[in-house]
Amino acid sequence: MHTVGAYEAKTHLPEILEKVARGENYIITKHGMPVAQIIPAPALGRTDTKLTIQSLKNFSKGKKLGKANLKSMIREGRRF
């Protein structure tokens, strides 16, 4: 874990972000006191498109719009 002052962090932010992206952690201090921590973001994986479509289909099963249909709802929404 690295410690860096606020001014230095501002000055070297692109370099610090590159290092954080590679897995390093940084503590930002102000007048010697820790005020923030920069850590790598959790990895966001792509979801499988087919799985997403199937999930949406499963979600919509058994749900009704009442007397309305999709076309009338679209037309209604375009009026505004």
C-alpha positions in Angstrom: 0.0 0.0 0.0 1.3 3.4 -1.0 0.7 6.7 0.8 0.6 10.0 -1.2 -0.3 13.5 -0.3 -3.3 15.2 -1.9 -1.3 17.6 -3.9 1.0 14.9 -5.3 -2.1 12.7 -6.0 -3.7 15.5 -8.0 -0.5 16.1 -9.9 0.2 12.5 -10.7 -3.4 11.1 -10.9 -3.0 9.4 -14.3 0.1 7.5 -13.2 -1.6 6.5 -9.9 -4.7 5.3 -11.7 -2.5 3.2 -14.0 -0.9 1.5 -11.0 -4.2 1.0 -9.3 -5.6 -0.7 -12.4 -2.6 -3.1 -12.1 -3.7 -3.9 -8.5 -1.9 -1.4 -6.3 -3.6 0.4 -3.4 -3.1 4.1 -2.5 -3.9 6.1 0.6 -4.4 9.8 0.0 -3.4 12.1 2.9 -4.1 15.7 3.7 -1.7 17.3 6.2 -0.4 13.8 7.0 -3.8 12.4 7.9 -5.4 9.7 5.7 -8.6 11.0 4.0 -9.2 8.5 1.1 -8.2 5.2 -0.3 -7.9 4.3 -3.9 -8.3 0.6 -4.6 -8.9 -1.4 -7.8 -12.5 -1.7 -8.9 -14.0 -5.1 -8.9 -13.8 -6.8 -12.3 -17.1 -6.6 -14.2 -17.5 -9.5 -16.5 -19.7 -9.6 -19.5 -22.9 -11.5 -19.2 -24.0 -14.1 -21.7 -26.5 -12.5 -24.1 -28.5 -15.7 -24.6 -28.7 -16.1 -20.8 -30.0 -12.5 -20.4 -32.6 -13.0 -23.1 -33.8 -16.2 -21.5 -34.0 -14.5 -18.1 -36.2 -11.7 -19.6 -38.4 -14.3 -21.2 -38.8 -16.1 -17.9 -39.5 -12.9 -16.1 -42.3 -12.0 -18.5 -44.1 -15.3 -18.3 -47.5 -15.0 -16.7 -47.5 -11.2 -16.6 -50.3 -9.5 -18.4 -50.8 -5.9 -19.5 -54.5 -6.0 -18.8 -56.6 -4.7 -21.7 -53.7 -2.6 -23.1 -51.4 -4.0 -25.7 -47.8 -2.9 -26.5 -48.7 -0.9 -29.6 -51.3 1.2 -27.8 -48.8 1.8 -25.0 -46.1 3.0 -27.4 -48.6 5.3 -29.2 -49.7 6.7 -25.8 -46.1 7.4 -24.8 -45.4 9.2 -28.0 -48.2 11.7 -27.5 -46.2 13.5 -24.8 
